[in-house]
Amino acid sequence: MPNKFFLSLSLMRLQNPTGYLLVFFSACFGVLLTNITIYNLVKLLLLFFIGSVVTRGAGSVLNDIFDKDFDKYVLRTKNRPLANGSLKVSDAMILLIILSIISLAILLSLNKTAIYLGFFSCIMIILYPLMKRITFFPQIFLGLTFNGVLIGNSAVIDKISLEAVIMYIACCFWTIGYDIIYGFMDIEYDKKINLKSMPLFLEKKNYKLHLYVYYTIFIILFIIAKIIAAHHLNYIAILCAYMMLIWQVITLEISDPQNCLTRFKNNNYVGLILLLGSLDLAM
């Protein structure tokens, strides 16, 4: 039983915080576009942190259920609990139901607009695992799906604001960029098992130029959203974050999976710097 418990945590990717932290940061960016009291800010950030862990965990479980027959052929994923047979699909389904109930409880504690957005996001989370089978652009769908800006913002103001839409698009470009880097780790295996991705689409093109463009659009739209929200800008934090993004691209070696993973994880620090810069001004 304890072994099954730890395998379930592994299935949720709880040991890899980058995934849920990136979702959390985007939700924070949405919350911090508003004028919110310290008490409500702390309460919402705690709620969204738990929600990010649980929702991302549910997405990971669902993804592994869909991909278990592919994952066993990929070096990075062959030891996942469903791929190596240490957990059954029925175990994963029970875990998915539990996580979904927790996610629903968190969602229902929010206002009407946030609830509607949350249900729409659930549909996209269900569809996301299928994207690599039908399009070379699953990273775009991921950016639209695991992006908490709109829910974070609407949880405070109970509507969808212009600045939140712009920040949402900004974070979509950020997600596209870092997930392209992440996807390069599996590119050779994707070719063998006939899965599609933007790294495959860009492999023979100037992929670094694409990354520069995506990351630059992210920062520009981030600034525009802050200006529309009438928030002062922490230029030091924004400059540091942008320099880290540019470093990722300059030093990226797509033939080295560890290099790709390190640069992907670097986005934790990008998000943290931008969050702290926004918190400083909000408080």
FENMO-V888064 format. One record per run of one state. SS is the DSSP state (2 for helix, 1 for strand, 0 for the rest). FROM is the first residue (numbers start at 1). TO is the last residue. If there is no record, write none. Layout:
# FENMO-V888064
ss | from | to
SS | FROM | TO
SS | FROM | TO
This chain:
# FENMO-V888064
ss | from | to
0 | 1 | 1
2 | 2 | 11
0 | 12 | 17
2 | 18 | 31
0 | 32 | 37
2 | 38 | 71
0 | 72 | 88
2 | 89 | 108
0 | 109 | 111
2 | 112 | 128
0 | 129 | 130
2 | 131 | 134
0 | 135 | 137
2 | 138 | 145
0 | 146 | 148
2 | 149 | 157
0 | 158 | 161
2 | 162 | 192
0 | 193 | 197
2 | 198 | 202
0 | 203 | 206
2 | 207 | 228
0 | 229 | 234
2 | 235 | 250
0 | 251 | 256
2 | 257 | 265
0 | 266 | 266
2 | 267 | 282
0 | 283 | 283
